[in-house]
Amino acid sequence: MQSQTREISEQITCFGEGKRYMITTLGCQMNEHDSEVMSAMLENLGYCPTDLPEEADLIIINTCAVRKKPEDKVASMLGKYHSLKDQKKELILAVGGCMTQQEEVALYIKNRFKQVDLVFGTHALPRLPYLIDQARKNKETIIDITEDYSGREELPSKPFSSFHAWVPIIYGCNNFCAYCLVPYVRGRERSRRPEDIISEVRSLAGRNYREITLLGQNVNSYGQDLEADLTFAKLLGDIGRVEGLTRIRFMTSHPKDLSPELIEAVRQEEKVCEHFHLPVQAGSNRILEKMNRRYTREQYLELVKEIKSAIPGVSITSDIIVGFPGETGEDFADTLDLIKNVRFDSAFAFIYSPRKGTRASRMEDNISYNEKEKRLQQLNKVQQRISKEENERLVGKIMEVMVEGPSKSDPGMQTGRLRTNKLVHFKGPSELTGKLALVEITEARTWNLFAELKEVVD
């Protein structure tokens, strides 16, 4: 399949010359990286980017399947694009990503939204130029959700940032949490070869990308499917020796696989940032078992204790599901208690969303939606208080930020990010983007910090 795809792609001319594309990305950082890959491929075909759908000759919606809300958003977007498609007959409308990797969903989109020309899954990226070429020549909707993983390593990427890049190190997931579709839409775990990762990082550093984030559904599993004796902690050490890099981040870490070796690597490696995104999902042992998370609240709390003891000033963020099937008031109280014990710097909490085909979707769910909303509001209130208190500890301190550019809400302010991943806003010149600076924290809010610029480091 890989050689056949390459032969077909070589026959495709730059049919995008003089045309524009627009990609809308929903979901996680892995989806964002997939969109960067698509952008590079499309620009190799001659396309230029646009943010305006009415200007686009090709529109791609890169979908997410983790919750129902992003799926509803896709349906809404496709409805809006129906009239645009009527006005612009040559417009190619494509839907890809995790949501469309499911055969039932792919067929639904084809039958429900006649204006869609192409439906492709997460494994079809290497074939995208060929698929678009076919879509512009055929009247029928094309579907490609083949589970063929070949050709991914050879694909280009165009980071959307001028100084930060996503670098996948492992694809897929083997954990099969009861609520999650990821193993079904992303496939089993497949670690990239370390030499390919290092080569990509060196190339990025050579092009002045100073910060990278290593990606995986569970980065802690890296290397378990490779013949070489290689762990994620060892990979971090190798990447840390690449010249030109300033900061290294990673996500996501599954608590059951986070080793003392990794904690030590984060403590020792100068370029690795002191931040763990460590999804707990629930604080009740009964619910954790139903979720198939494979750790207890006691084990999670001990892990957090080890991290904080080894790495002073570390930040820990998390994901939490409220209203999982069968969650009692006592179970929810256990989650609140865990939050108060851990004191997450921030946490993304959301109401359980049933995903067809998962084990949890077959569980009895007798909690009313109103009750779930009340629990979510209560949890958010507790976490927001903690987040602000943790931020207030930083007021008066001089800290290093990587400047990301003008603030989205106030162009007169610059936005930077601490090593701990906290956002900081401060007044400064626009040419600081991509540079390191020292700032003094002057004000703490729930979601961000305000500061005064002290010194530009480089």
Long-range contacts (C-beta under 8 A, 24 or more apart in sequence): 1-146, 1-148, 1-150, 2-126, 2-148, 2-150, 2-151, 5-126, 5-127, 5-130, 5-150, 5-151, 6-151, 8-130, 9-127, 9-129, 9-130, 12-45, 12-129, 12-130, 12-133, 14-44, 14-45, 14-46, 15-45, 15-46, 15-132, 15-133, 15-136, 16-42, 16-43, 16-45, 16-46, 16-47, 16-57, 16-58, 17-46, 18-46, 19-46, 19-47, 19-48, 19-57, 19-58, 20-47, 20-48, 20-49, 20-50, 20-55, 20-56, 20-57, 20-58, 21-47, 21-48, 21-49, 21-50, 21-56, 21-57, 21-58, 21-59, 21-60, 22-49, 22-50, 22-51, 22-52, 22-53, 22-55, 22-56, 22-58, 22-59, 22-60, 23-49, 23-59, 23-60, 23-61, 23-62, 24-59, 24-60, 24-61, 24-62, 24-77, 25-62, 26-61, 26-62, 26-63, 26-64, 26-70, 26-73, 26-74, 26-97, 27-62, 27-63, 27-64, 27-65, 27-66, 27-70, 27-97, 27-98, 28-64, 28-66, 29-166, 29-213, 29-215, 29-251, 30-166, 30-168, 30-186, 30-215, 30-217, 31-62, 31-63, 31-64, 31-97, 31-98, 32-160, 32-166, 33-157, 33-166, 33-168, 33-215, 34-62, 34-97, 34-122, 34-125, 35-60, 35-62, 35-160, 36-157, 36-158, 36-159, 36-160, 36-166, 37-125, 37-155, 37-156, 37-157, 37-158, 38-62, 38-96, 38-125, 38-128, 39-158, 39-160, 40-155, 40-156, 40-157, 40-158, 41-125, 41-128, 41-129, 41-155, 41-156, 42-128, 43-158, 44-129, 44-156, 45-129, 45-132, 53-81, 53-84, 54-84, 54-88, 56-91, 57-88, 57-90, 57-91, 57-92, 58-91, 58-92, 58-94, 58-132, 59-91, 59-92, 59-93, 59-94, 60-94, 60-95, 60-96, 61-94, 61-95, 61-96, 61-97, 62-96, 62-97, 63-95, 63-96, 63-97, 63-98, 63-99, 63-100, 64-97, 64-98, 64-99, 65-97, 65-98, 65-99, 65-101, 65-102, 65-105, 65-181, 65-182, 65-185, 65-355, 66-98, 66-180, 66-181, 66-182, 66-353, 66-355, 67-350, 67-353, 67-355, 68-353, 68-354, 68-355, 69-353, 70-99, 71-99, 71-105, 74-99, 75-113, 78-109, 78-113, 78-115, 78-116, 81-115, 82-113, 82-115, 85-115, 86-115, 90-136, 92-117, 92-118, 92-132, 92-135, 92-136, 93-117, 93-118, 94-118, 94-119, 94-120, 94-131, 94-132, 94-135, 95-119, 95-120, 96-120, 96-121, 96-122, 96-124, 97-121, 97-122, 98-122, 98-181, 98-182, 98-185, 98-186, 99-185, 100-145, 101-145, 101-184, 101-185, 101-186, 102-145, 102-181, 102-184, 102-185, 102-357, 103-145, 104-356, 106-143, 106-145, 107-143, 110-141, 110-143, 114-141, 116-141, 117-141, 117-142, 118-142, 118-143, 118-144, 119-143, 119-144, 119-145, 120-144, 120-145, 121-145, 121-146, 121-147, 121-185, 122-185, 122-186, 122-187, 123-147, 123-148, 123-149, 123-187, 125-152, 125-155, 126-150, 126-151, 126-152, 126-154, 126-155, 127-151, 147-187, 149-187, 149-190, 153-192, 153-193, 153-196, 159-204, 159-209, 161-209, 161-404, 162-208, 162-433, 162-434, 163-208, 163-209, 163-210, 163-211, 163-402, 163-433, 163-434, 164-209, 164-210, 164-211, 164-212, 164-213, 164-402, 164-404, 165-204, 165-209, 165-211, 165-212, 165-213, 166-212, 166-213, 166-215, 167-197, 167-200, 167-201, 167-204, 167-212, 167-213, 167-214, 167-215, 168-192, 168-214, 168-215, 168-216, 169-197, 169-214, 169-215, 169-216, 169-219, 169-222, 169-232, 169-235, 170-216, 170-217, 170-218, 170-219, 170-221, 170-222, 171-216, 171-217, 172-217, 173-217, 173-218, 174-218, 174-221, 175-217, 175-218, 175-254, 175-292, 175-294, 176-292, 176-359, 177-281, 177-291, 177-292, 177-293, 178-290, 178-291, 178-292, 178-358, 178-359, 178-360, 178-363, 179-291, 179-321, 179-324, 179-352, 179-354, 179-355, 179-358, 179-359, 179-360, 180-355, 180-358, 181-355, 181-357, 181-358, 182-217, 184-357, 186-217, 189-217, 189-218, 189-221, 189-224, 189-225, 190-225, 191-221, 191-222, 191-223, 191-224, 191-225, 191-226, 193-226, 194-223, 194-226, 194-228, 194-230, 194-235, 194-238, 197-235, 197-239, 198-238, 198-239, 198-242, 201-239, 201-242, 201-245, 202-242, 205-242, 205-243, 205-244, 205-245, 206-244, 208-244, 208-434, 210-244, 210-245, 210-246, 210-247, 210-402, 210-434, 211-245, 211-246, 211-247, 211-248, 211-249, 211-402, 212-239, 212-245, 212-247, 212-248, 212-249, 213-248, 213-249, 213-250, 213-251, 214-239, 214-248, 214-249, 214-250, 214-251, 215-250, 215-251, 216-250, 216-251, 216-252, 217-252, 218-252, 218-253, 218-254, 218-257, 219-250, 219-251, 219-252, 219-253, 220-253, 220-254, 220-257, 220-258, 220-259, 220-262, 221-254, 221-257, 231-259, 231-261, 231-262, 232-262, 233-259, 233-261, 233-262, 233-264, 233-265, 234-265, 236-262, 236-265, 236-266, 236-269, 236-272, 237-265, 237-269, 239-271, 240-269, 240-270, 240-271, 240-272, 245-271, 246-271, 246-402, 246-436, 247-271, 247-273, 247-402, 247-419, 248-272, 248-273, 249-273, 249-275, 249-421, 251-277, 252-277, 252-279, 253-277, 253-278, 254-279, 255-279, 255-280, 255-293, 255-295, 255-299, 255-300, 255-303, 256-293, 256-294, 256-295, 258-303, 260-306, 263-306, 263-307, 263-310, 263-311, 264-310, 266-311, 266-314, 267-310, 267-311, 273-419, 273-420, 273-421, 274-311, 274-313, 274-314, 274-315, 274-419, 274-420, 275-314, 275-315, 275-316, 275-317, 275-419, 275-420, 275-421, 276-307, 276-314, 276-315, 276-316, 276-317, 277-316, 277-317, 277-318, 277-319, 278-303, 278-304, 278-316, 278-317, 278-318, 279-318, 279-319, 279-320, 280-318, 280-319, 280-320, 280-338, 280-342, 281-319, 281-320, 281-321, 282-320, 282-321, 282-324, 282-327, 282-331, 282-334, 282-335, 283-331, 283-334, 283-335, 283-336, 283-337, 283-338, 283-339, 284-327, 284-330, 284-331, 284-332, 284-334, 284-335, 285-334, 286-326, 286-331, 287-324, 287-326, 287-327, 287-331, 287-334, 287-335, 290-324, 290-325, 290-326, 290-360, 290-363, 291-321, 291-324, 291-360, 292-359, 297-334, 297-338, 300-338, 300-342, 301-338, 301-341, 301-342, 304-342, 313-420, 314-420, 315-345, 315-390, 315-420, 315-421, 315-422, 316-342, 316-344, 316-345, 317-344, 317-345, 317-346, 317-347, 317-348, 317-421, 318-342, 318-344, 318-347, 318-348, 319-347, 319-348, 319-349, 319-350, 320-347, 320-348, 320-349, 320-350, 320-379, 321-349, 321-350, 321-351, 321-352, 322-349, 322-350, 322-351, 322-352, 322-372, 322-375, 322-376, 322-379, 323-351, 323-352, 323-367, 323-371, 323-372, 323-375, 323-376, 324-352, 324-360, 325-352, 325-360, 325-363, 325-364, 325-365, 325-367, 326-363, 326-364, 326-365, 326-366, 327-352, 327-367, 332-375, 332-379, 335-379, 336-378, 336-379, 336-382, 339-379, 339-382, 339-383, 339-386, 340-382, 340-386, 343-386, 343-389, 343-390, 344-383, 344-386, 344-387, 345-387, 345-390, 345-391, 345-420, 345-421, 345-422, 346-383, 346-387, 346-447, 347-383, 349-376, 349-379, 349-380, 349-383, 350-376, 351-376, 384-446, 387-446, 387-447, 388-444, 388-445, 388-446, 391-422, 391-444, 391-445, 391-446, 391-448, 391-449, 392-444, 394-422, 394-441, 394-444, 394-449, 395-441, 395-442, 395-443, 395-444, 396-440, 396-441, 397-440, 397-441, 398-438, 398-439, 398-440, 398-454, 399-424, 399-438, 399-439, 399-440, 399-441, 399-451, 400-436, 400-437, 400-438, 400-457, 401-426, 401-436, 401-437, 401-438, 401-439, 401-451, 402-434, 402-435, 402-436, 403-428, 403-432, 403-433, 403-434, 403-435, 403-436, 403-437, 404-433, 405-430, 405-433, 406-430, 414-453, 416-451, 418-449, 422-448, 422-449, 423-447, 423-448, 423-449, 424-448, 424-449, 424-450, 424-451, 425-449, 425-450, 425-451, 426-450, 426-451, 426-452, 426-453, 427-452, 427-453, 428-453, 432-456
